[in-house]
């Protein structure tokens, strides 16, 4: 295999040829997405690498069955959610208060704006941890990944109504957590 | 999309979510290590989705089958000997020295496992449970990953793990909540409270109990429980969710 982490390789679209090449293209392009999703799902920083490995091993096994007419991210997210659940079962880490290490990179050039964005991301991550995991999965896919509910339901294997129901409750929980965290930070 | 995407989120929360919806850039080192390990595992398992025994050389298949048969035959014979000794010998039975069972049995290709779903949808609903891949060390040594269960099975000599029992009770409760079986969930939390009044998972137990009471439409009791929870754990991250679930005003 060739070297794997050039930005050019990451940016190129998935190759439709069967076999490792197209899997490799998806890996290059979507690794950051899976990496971010695992964090949103509460996987501890020190374990994210191992869990990401599990995700892509499973993705590799099932790659031939991937329906290319569907968006790739909800499909990958379902693997990430399952691996995160396995990780929780194995480690039983409960609510993890995520730190600021490795906050999302910002595209803004302003240092102040970058800090604000990082703080927002940290706040969102903390608030996410207070949302029940099943609802959190739906919330992340819908509100952060902007995925249609129909695709979310299909990827997570839940009825459409259940998806909407989880989203509704998750929004309430998330908003309440944000309010509490803001109060704790002394914000109005 | 014609309908508003965030009908229930306040404007400021919506803005916050949008600003936070960035994709984190993974460290290049992590990316490289993960790919190397996935490639190592995939290399031993073949192309994506490969693992169908029909694609293997016949000799390899026969050799693997014979190897497995040998392992089973050896295990069966050994079990028979042990059983014979146990049945015949007076108590206490002095057990013969048991050589450790070889764990590195030939790897069964992933696709050949009968529990492997064949469609994308079924996979997503229930991806394989025993797919735990080897970690750093195993891959570095080039070891073939054995199909080990995701959690180690305790041996008969292991001491009982109260934490595991505590977690198991709450897992039962969570499963019941998933099935919207409030009564069973509440019973499991009551059992947990009886056995572990000061357990490590008290907050989780209370959160599940509140959800169970709401499922049972016992909202007054749920609110009272949230009140007690607020008194005991005023800084808990679970508190906003509980207050929201019980339809209560958030803590000022």
Interface residues (C-beta under 8 A of the other chain):
Chain A: X1 X4 X5 X19 X20 X23 X27 X31 X32 X33 X35 X36 X39 X48 X49 X50 X52 X53 X54 X56 X57 X58 X60 X61 X62 X63 X64 X65 X66 X67 X70 X75 X78 X79 X82 X86 X89 X90 X92 X94 X95 X97 X102 X103 X104 X105 X106 X107 X116 X117 X120 X121 X123 X124 X125 X126 X129 X130 X131 X132 X134 X143 X144 X145 X146 X148 X154 X155 X156 X157 X168 X169 X171 X172 X173 X174 X175 X176 X177 X178 X179 X180 X183 X184
Chain B: X1 X5 X6 X8 X9 X10 X13 X16 X17 X19 X20 X21 X22 X23 X24 X25 X26 X27 X28 X30 X31 X32 X33 X34 X35 X37 X38 X39 X41 X42 X45 X47 X48 X49 X51 X110 X111 X116 X117 X118 X119 X120 X121 X123 X124 X125 X126 X127 X128 X129 X131 X132 X133 X135 X150 X151 X163 X167 X178 X201 X204 X235 X237 X238 X239 X240 X241 X243 X244 X245 X250 X251 X252
